[in-house]
Amino acid sequence: MPTRAYWSGRIRLALVSIPVEVLPATKSTSRISFNQIHEPTGKRIRYEKVVPGIGPVDASEIVKGYEVEKNKYVLLTDEEINDVKLEAKKSIDLTQFVDENAIDPVYFDRPFYIVPSQEDEDAAEAYIVLRDALKKTKKIGLGQLVVRGQGSIVAIKPYGKGLLLETLRYADEIRKPSEAFDTLPSKKVDADLVSLAEELIEKKAGDFQPEKFKDSYTAALRELIKAKQEKRAPREIEETPPVSNVINLMDALKRSVGKGGAGKTGNEAKPAGKTKEPARKVKSAKAKSAKTAKKPSRRKAA
């Protein structure tokens, strides 16, 4: 089934206008969602739109309202909202270009794929020109977009063979970091702890491979649902082993990088090797003792 376009319009760069379609880059079909069910009857619960003191109302009587004071609203119809004239509803004007790493990650919201419109035969050529120009300059194009009554800043950048659009949050949507971090204690930590943490990070460093991360919670839910359908006990789903409650940070880091005897397993378990060595020495000593004990008997025979 073809993906439905999230938005259709034009990307404009000065006098260049590129007809495009914006497609969702993510999907939520793998997630599990639940409905509320009336247990005695097994029927799904439905919700009616009601007005206190009046009861259920018809959908045609419902309009949007913006609360300006408590229980006081400015009423707007869908037609009035749609009539708001904004060019950003029909096009994305690339008004600024920034370096690839110039945008703080906290501003990024949702990713979308951009493809040239199939209805315009010249769209693909202009699309490729923009893609290649962004690649060579290593820049990201910024503009604004209005979709479904919501405006967003958008960042457009090369992505594989095509272009990626990411919606960005506005400055007033971001909380100041100080609101979260001002309560953190300002203290110096042991340099050895930092060194061990660095070693652990380097040990686990590598390329990003999202396929290695499995949604074990959703898998367990699916198994539970299937087991209930088949009237059996659910099978256990493999998941990441629980982390042990190690109180000492230094000990925990040493175990993590394989420098603590208690935390080593497999070939790293040196204590096992140390146990065998004394055993061989004991055996050798016994053999020597036995040999010494036989010598007197040979002399006696002589």
For each residue, the residues with C-beta under 8 A, 3 or more apart:
1:
2:
3: 23 24
4:
5: 8 21 22 23
6: 22 23 24 112 147
7: 21 22 112 145 147
8: 5 19 20 21 22 117
9: 19 20 89 90 91 92
10: 17 18 19 20 90 91 92
11: 17 18 20 91 92 94 114 130 143 156
12: 16 17 18 91 92 93 94
13: 16 18 94 130 141
14:
15:
16: 12 13 126 129 130
17: 10 11 12 91 126
18: 10 11 12 13 116 123 126 127 130
19: 8 9 10 116 117 119 120 123
20: 8 9 10 11 114 115 116 117 123 127
21: 5 7 8 114 115 116 117 118
22: 5 6 7 8 112 113 114 165
23: 3 5 6 112 113 114 115
24: 3 6 27 112 113
25: 110 111 112 113 164
26: 110 111
27: 24 30
28: 31
29:
30: 27 215 218
31: 28 218
32: 218 221 222 225
33:
34:
35: 44 45
36: 44 45
37: 42 43 44 45
38: 41 42 43 44 45
39: 42
40:
41: 38
42: 37 38 39
43: 37 38
44: 35 36 37 38
45: 35 36 37 38
46:
47:
48: 56
49: 56 57 59 62
50: 54 55 56 57
51: 54 55 57
52:
53:
54: 50 51 57
55: 50 51
56: 48 49 50
57: 49 50 51 54 61 62
58: 61 62
59: 49 62
60:
61: 57 58
62: 49 57 58 59
63: 75 76 77 78
64: 75 76 77 78 81
65: 73 74 75 76
66: 73 74 76
67: 70 71 72 73
68: 72 73 74
69: 72
70: 67
71: 67
72: 67 68 69
73: 65 66 67 68
74: 65 66 68
75: 63 64 65
76: 63 64 65 66 80 81
77: 63 64 80 81
78: 63 64 81 82
79: 82 83
80: 76 77 83 84
81: 64 76 77 78 84 149
82: 78 79
83: 79 80
84: 80 81
85:
86: 89 146 151
87: 90 91 93
88: 91 92 93 143 144 145 146 151
89: 9 86 146
90: 9 10 87
91: 9 10 11 12 17 87 88
92: 9 10 11 12 88 143 144 145 154 156
93: 12 87 88 143 144
94: 11 12 13 97 141 142 143 156
95: 142 143
96: 141 142
97: 94 137 139 140 141 142
98: 102 103 139 140 142
99: 102 138 139 140
100: 138 139 140 157
101:
102: 98 99 140
103: 98 107 108 140 155 168
104: 107
105: 108
106: 169 174
107: 103 104 153 168 169 174
108: 103 105 155 166 167 168 169
109: 152 166 167 168 169
110: 25 26 166 167
111: 25 26 164 165 166
112: 6 7 22 23 24 25 164 165 166 167
113: 22 23 24 25 159 162 163 164 165
114: 11 20 21 22 23 127 156 162 163 164 165
115: 20 21 23 127 162
116: 18 19 20 21 120 123 124 126 127
117: 8 19 20 21 120 123
118: 21 123
119: 19 123
120: 19 116 117 123
121: 124
122: 125 126
123: 18 19 20 116 117 118 119 120 126 127
124: 116 121 127 128
125: 122 128 129
126: 16 17 18 116 122 123 129 130
127: 18 20 114 115 116 123 124 130 131 163
128: 124 125 131 132
129: 16 125 126 132 133
130: 11 13 16 18 126 127 133 134 141 163
131: 127 128 134 135 158 162 163
132: 128 129 135 136 158
133: 129 130 136 137
134: 130 131 137 138 139 140 141 156 157 158 163
135: 131 132 138 158
136: 132 133
137: 97 133 134
138: 99 100 134 135
139: 97 98 99 100 134
140: 97 98 99 100 102 103 134 155 156 157
141: 13 94 96 97 130 134 155 156 157
142: 94 95 96 97 98 153 154 155 156
143: 11 88 92 93 94 95 153 154 156
144: 88 92 93 151 152 153 154
145: 7 88 92 151 152 154 167
146: 86 88 89 149 150 151 152
147: 6 7 150 152
148:
149: 81 146
150: 146 147
151: 86 88 144 145 146
152: 109 144 145 146 147 167 168 169 170
153: 107 142 143 144 167 168 169 170
154: 92 142 143 144 145 165 166 167 168
155: 103 108 140 141 142 165 166 168
156: 11 92 94 114 134 140 141 142 143 163 164 165
157: 100 134 140 141 163 164 166
158: 131 132 134 135 162 163 164
159: 113 162 163 164
160:
161:
162: 113 114 115 131 158 159
163: 113 114 127 130 131 134 156 157 158 159
164: 25 111 112 113 114 156 157 158 159
165: 22 111 112 113 114 154 155 156
166: 108 109 110 111 112 154 155 157
167: 108 109 110 112 145 152 153 154
168: 103 107 108 109 152 153 154 155
169: 106 107 108 109 152 153 173 174
170: 152 153 173 174
171: 174
172:
173: 169 170
174: 106 107 169 170 171
175: 179 180
176: 179
177: 180 181
178: 181 182
179: 175 176 182
180: 175 177 183
181: 177 178 184
182: 178 179
183: 180
184: 181
185:
186:
187:
188:
189: 193 194
190: 193 194 250
191: 194 195
192: 195 196 250
193: 189 190 196 197 249 250 253
194: 189 190 191 197 198
195: 191 192 198 199
196: 192 193 199 200 250 253 254 256 257 259
197: 193 194 200 201 253
198: 194 195 201 202
199: 195 196 202 203 257
200: 196 197 203 204 253 256 257
201: 197 198 204 205
202: 198 199 205
203: 199 200 257
204: 200 201
205: 201 202
206: 209
207:
208:
209: 206 212
210: 213
211:
212: 209
213: 210
214: 219
215: 30 218 219
216: 219 220 237 238 239 240
217: 220 221
218: 30 31 32 215 221 222
219: 214 215 216 222 223 237
220: 216 217 223 224 234 237 239
221: 32 217 218 224 225
222: 32 218 219 225 226
223: 219 220 226 227 234 235 237
224: 220 221 227 228 234
225: 32 221 222 228 229
226: 222 223 229 230 234
227: 223 224 230 231 232 233 234 235
228: 224 225 231
229: 225 226
230: 226 227
231: 227 228
232: 227
233: 227
234: 220 223 224 226 227
235: 223 227
236:
237: 216 219 220 223
238: 216
239: 216 220
240: 216
241:
242:
243:
244:
245:
246: 249 251 252 255
247:
248: 251 252
249: 193 246 252 253
250: 190 192 193 196 253 254
251: 246 248 254 255 260 262
252: 246 248 249 255 256
253: 193 196 197 200 249 250 256 257
254: 196 250 251 257 259 260 263
255: 246 251 252 258 259 260 262 263 264
256: 196 200 252 253 263
257: 196 199 200 203 253 254
258: 255 263 264 268
259: 196 254 255
260: 251 254 255 263 264
261: 264 270 271
262: 251 255
263: 254 255 256 258 260
264: 255 258 260 261 268 269 270
265: 268 269
266: 269
267:
268: 258 264 265
269: 264 265 266 272 273
270: 261 264 273 274
271: 261 274 275
272: 269 275 276
273: 269 270 276 277
274: 270 271 277 278
275: 271 272 278 279
276: 272 273 279 280
277: 273 274 280 281
278: 274 275 281 282
279: 275 276 282 283
280: 276 277 283 284
281: 277 278 284 285
282: 278 279 285 286
283: 279 280 286 287
284: 280 281 287 288
285: 281 282 288 289
286: 282 283 289 290
287: 283 284 290 291
288: 284 285 291 292
289: 285 286 292 293
290: 286 287 293 294
291: 287 288 294 295
292: 288 289 295
293: 289 290 296
294: 290 291 297 298
295: 291 292 298 299
296: 293 299 300
297: 294 300 301
298: 294 295 301 302
299: 295 296 302
300: 296 297
301: 297 298
302: 298 299
